[in-house]
Amino acid sequence: MHPLFTIGYEQAKPEAVLNELKRAKVGLLVDTRAVAASRRPGFSKRQLAASLDAQGIGYVHLQKLGTPAEGRAAARSGDTDALWRIYDKHIKKAEPQQELDELVKLVKSGKRIALLCYCRDPKTCHRSRVVANLKKRMRVKVEDLIPPLF
């Protein structure tokens, strides 16, 4: 069984996220955000990749595993039923399925991998849906990393 970690950066400082990843001996962070930009300093794609690299952690952005715009709008409005309906339809499309294939290869490579998104609670985040779809393809043991609050 392959290990797999997930982490969200909501209410956490970049240092706290990096510390959690190092503690778990993560070798590759897979960014599952549709838009790898953030108003939070340190969490936009280039800044994040650079700080991970300085710690010896790789970075890959699998954009198509992210929540599409209409799903993000549903989440902002508090309509979680619509969010999951939209995401579950989205993940079945060809491009997200190709990125799931890539994720399978990455996990099977033997690297310790963590999936990143914004949401602190993995149960309310689309990365739980990514994990569920991944489990249909392979056996993984998932651990959700929760960085300390700032």
C-alpha positions as CSV (number, residue, x, y, z in Angstrom):
1,M,0.0,0.0,0.0
2,H,1.3,3.4,-1.0
3,P,1.4,6.3,1.4
4,L,-0.4,9.5,0.4
5,F,-0.7,12.7,2.3
6,T,-3.1,15.7,1.9
7,I,-2.7,19.2,3.2
8,G,-4.6,22.5,3.1
9,Y,-3.0,25.9,3.8
10,E,-6.1,27.7,5.1
11,Q,-5.3,29.6,8.3
12,A,-1.6,28.5,8.2
13,K,1.6,30.2,7.5
14,P,3.9,28.9,4.7
15,E,6.5,27.8,7.4
16,A,3.9,25.7,9.2
17,V,2.9,24.0,5.9
18,L,6.6,23.3,5.1
19,N,7.2,21.9,8.6
20,E,4.3,19.5,8.2
21,L,5.6,18.3,4.9
22,K,9.1,17.9,6.2
23,R,7.8,16.0,9.3
24,A,5.9,13.6,7.0
25,K,9.1,13.3,4.8
26,V,7.1,14.3,1.7
27,G,9.3,14.4,-1.4
28,L,6.7,15.8,-3.8
29,L,3.9,18.2,-3.4
30,V,1.1,17.9,-6.0
31,D,-0.9,21.1,-6.2
32,T,-4.5,20.3,-6.9
33,R,-5.8,23.8,-7.2
34,A,-7.4,24.8,-10.5
35,V,-5.8,28.3,-10.0
36,A,-2.4,28.1,-8.4
37,A,-2.5,31.7,-7.3
38,S,-3.2,33.0,-3.8
39,R,-3.7,36.2,-2.0
40,R,-1.9,34.6,0.8
41,P,1.8,35.4,0.6
42,G,3.9,32.3,-0.1
43,F,1.2,30.2,-1.6
44,S,1.2,31.3,-5.2
45,K,2.7,28.7,-7.6
46,R,6.2,30.2,-8.1
47,Q,6.7,31.3,-4.5
48,L,5.5,27.9,-3.3
49,A,7.6,25.9,-5.7
50,A,10.7,28.0,-4.8
51,S,10.2,27.5,-1.0
52,L,9.6,23.8,-1.5
53,D,12.7,23.4,-3.7
54,A,14.8,25.1,-1.0
55,Q,13.6,22.3,1.4
56,G,14.3,19.5,-1.2
57,I,10.6,19.0,-2.0
58,G,9.5,18.8,-5.6
59,Y,6.4,20.5,-6.9
60,V,3.9,19.5,-9.6
61,H,0.7,21.4,-10.5
62,L,-2.1,19.1,-11.7
63,Q,-4.5,21.9,-12.6
64,K,-7.3,19.8,-14.1
65,L,-7.8,18.0,-10.7
66,G,-8.9,21.4,-9.3
67,T,-12.4,22.6,-8.9
68,P,-13.8,24.3,-12.0
69,A,-15.0,27.9,-11.8
70,E,-18.7,27.1,-11.4
71,G,-17.8,24.7,-8.5
72,R,-15.7,27.4,-6.8
73,A,-18.7,29.8,-7.1
74,A,-21.0,27.2,-5.6
75,A,-18.5,26.7,-2.7
76,R,-18.3,30.5,-2.1
77,S,-22.2,30.6,-1.9
78,G,-22.2,27.8,0.6
79,D,-24.0,25.3,-1.8
80,T,-21.9,22.2,-1.1
81,D,-24.4,19.9,-2.9
82,A,-23.9,21.9,-6.1
83,L,-20.1,21.9,-5.5
84,W,-19.9,18.1,-5.2
85,R,-22.3,17.6,-8.2
86,I,-20.2,19.9,-10.3
87,Y,-16.9,18.4,-9.2
88,D,-18.0,14.8,-9.6
89,K,-19.1,15.6,-13.2
90,H,-15.8,17.4,-13.9
91,I,-13.5,14.7,-12.6
92,K,-15.0,12.2,-15.1
93,K,-13.8,14.4,-18.1
94,A,-10.8,13.3,-20.2
95,E,-8.3,15.9,-18.9
96,P,-8.9,15.3,-15.2
97,Q,-8.8,11.5,-15.9
98,Q,-5.4,12.0,-17.6
99,E,-4.1,13.9,-14.6
100,L,-5.4,11.1,-12.3
101,D,-3.4,8.7,-14.5
102,E,-0.3,10.9,-13.9
103,L,-1.0,11.0,-10.2
104,V,-1.1,7.2,-10.1
105,K,2.3,7.1,-11.7
106,L,3.7,9.6,-9.3
107,V,2.4,7.7,-6.3
108,K,3.7,4.4,-7.7
109,S,7.1,6.0,-8.2
110,G,7.8,5.5,-4.5
111,K,8.0,9.2,-3.6
112,R,6.1,10.4,-0.6
113,I,3.4,12.6,-2.1
114,A,1.1,15.2,-0.6
115,L,-1.9,16.7,-2.3
116,L,-2.3,20.4,-1.7
117,C,-5.4,22.6,-1.7
118,Y,-6.6,25.7,0.2
119,C,-9.2,24.0,2.5
120,R,-8.0,23.2,6.0
121,D,-10.6,20.4,6.5
122,P,-10.0,17.6,4.0
123,K,-13.6,16.4,4.4
124,T,-14.9,19.7,2.9
125,C,-12.3,19.9,0.2
126,H,-12.2,18.5,-3.3
127,R,-9.0,16.7,-2.5
128,S,-11.1,14.2,-0.7
129,R,-12.8,13.5,-4.1
130,V,-9.4,13.3,-5.8
131,V,-8.4,10.7,-3.1
132,A,-11.6,8.7,-3.7
133,N,-11.0,8.6,-7.4
134,L,-7.4,7.6,-6.9
135,K,-8.5,4.7,-4.6
136,K,-10.5,3.3,-7.5
137,R,-7.2,2.9,-9.3
138,M,-4.8,1.8,-6.6
139,R,-4.4,1.1,-2.9
140,V,-3.2,4.1,-0.9
141,K,-3.0,4.8,2.8
142,V,-4.0,8.4,3.3
143,E,-2.9,10.7,6.1
144,D,-4.3,14.3,6.3
145,L,-1.7,16.7,7.5
146,I,-3.1,19.7,9.4
147,P,-0.7,22.6,9.9
148,P,-1.0,24.7,13.1
149,L,-3.2,27.8,12.9
150,F,-1.4,31.1,12.7
